[in-house]
Amino acid sequence: VADLACPRGVCVVYGVVDGRLALALARHSEYRIIGFTESEEALRASRQRLLEAGAYGAYGARVTVHRVDSLAALPTPSGMADVVVSESVLAGEMPGTAAEVYRLLRPDGGKAVLAVRRAGEEADTAPAERLRAWLAAGSLTSEFITSDAYVTASFTRGPLPGAGAWTHQYGDAGNTANSYDALLGATGTGDMQVQWLGRPGGDFGIDRNPRMPAPLAVRGMLFHQGMNRLAALNAFNGTLLWNLELPALRRVNMPRDASNWCADDGGLYVAMAGCCLQLDLATGAEKAVYTVPGEAGDLRPEWGTVMRSGTMLIGSSVSPGGHYTEYWGGAAWYDAKDGADAAKVCGTRVFAYDLSTAPAELAWQRPGVAIVESTISACAGRLYYMEGRAPALAGTPVGRVGN
């Protein structure tokens, strides 16, 4: 189990015989295990085994077995399984098709581990050869590992061709509002289907009208902000990978401010109060903490924008109280075109940490008068923003500038 694709997610047992493997995985992992078989006899035998072992009481809906008409065409979305194993292959019988196993695996990391038993040093090689032929028929190449008891084939699915990402509030650091995803050639909603429904649900987040930061998507993971907390989900099957409660996280009224997070292959970057946390994408573990650089006399500035460009982690300094945090009541819907709730959040400094060094070092900082947070963008090694330099804007007490 320790060598499988991720610590939790969806595991498909492709070809159930008696439920032994499904039960063992339920006992030693956090996977949601879904078994499929064409045999009514195998269905009854595996369910009986799970029942007698107390699996339904101990693991609830985390382990289930279903009978299907054909293993070659399962009634499931493509790319929904983090792991695929097989009791049938273990018994020396090749179920369905290897191409269907590949279809089930989630892109960018889904792993199939298919083992066939050996009878000893002079074991019949026919089961292993059947496994090789079965994989070849599905145009799959695999690593084979031979031990005293098993011959094991494993392969991992790579990223979807043309897959994009949504790493910042407006798509990328350049605010292009484009994920650059090829959509696998889809040209309309009729070419798409529902992948999953589930948590975290409507109670997790603040109502959409206060304009919270947009969710992010990278490397097959979806990141969503709730009420002073955030959650990471498997984008292909909805598994909740991890979540954190961060009391200082809340930020709303995005049309007048910059988002408090971004992501790339190296981590999730979350700004709150006077720092930015770098979190591991898969686990949420803290990898690094970066602080707002200040000068003598600064009153504990808060971290404003956060974006990644090249090797740089770019941030800005905002006066305490500058960010909008009110989310309750009609006034917090931020529909006004003028007045206090339409004032722009403005920073007093932009800066960048160079993440190519270990530890990361402050590469540069540039002071400003009233840097409009919602305009900050980065592209092709350059940083762009609008700044008000009128003398009346200097020292704005709450970091906001009205019309």
Secondary structure, 3 states (H helix, E strand, C coil): CCCCCCCCCEEEEECCCCCHHHHHHHHHCCCEEEEEECCHHHHHHHHHHHHHCCHHHHHHHHEEEEECCCCCCCCCCCCCECEEECHHHHCCCCCCCHHHHHHHECCCCCEEEEEEECCCCCCCCHHHHHHHHHHHHCCCCCEEEECCCEEEEEEECCCCCCCCCECECCECCCCCCCCCCCHHHCCCHHHCCCCCCCCCCCCCCCCCCCCCCCCEEECCEEEEECCCEEEEEECCCCCEEEEEECCCCCCCCHHHCCCCEEEECCEEEEEECCEEEEECCCCCCEEEEEECCCCCCCCCCEEEEEEEECCEEEEEEECCCCCCCCCCCHHHHCCCCCCHHHCEEEEEEEEEEECCCCCCEEEEEEEEEEEEHHHCEEECCEEECCEECCHHHCCCCCCEECC
